[in-house]
Amino acid sequence: MNIGTNGSVESNGSAGVKRRIAGAAVACAAVLAVGGATASAQAQAPTQTSSEASAAAYRCNSGAICVHGYKWVDGHKKYYWAKPYYSCINHGPWTKFHPTYYINNQTRGTVAKFKDKNKNTIQKTGGAYSKGKVRSPGGTYYVKPC
């Protein structure tokens, strides 16, 4: 096996046939070039944070408010979804979890409330079905789904 100056890897197969495998950068460039206009459109698309990407991919069960957030683990943000919340009580307090996004999939039109450590409402969601950002991740301690 030989490594070329362009990052490609060459190896001889069992039948003596030389194979060349392009490096990751070369392969990516080739895929984008084949895509043509699609590749340039993707290059101009806004980037998403890990939190936004996770939130976009998550499906929230019917009847629930689902809250996405992070906590600090060994100096790094770890993004994850909290369990879906259903019952009409204050869920929390969150002391290490910082909510960043929500999906409100409760009964049509139902609004959830995010609350501070004194259980004062600091933000309301849009009526179900809605998605959005939690405006004060570090200051949000509770969610009440109704």
Secondary structure, DSSP 8 states (H G I E B T S, - for coil): -EE-TTS-EEEE-TTS-EEEE--HHHHHHHHHHHHTHHHHHHHHS----HHHHHHHH----TTEEEEEEEEEETTEEEEEE---B-SSS-B---SS-EEEEEEEESSTT---EEE-TT--EEEE--SSSEEEE-S-GGG--EEE--
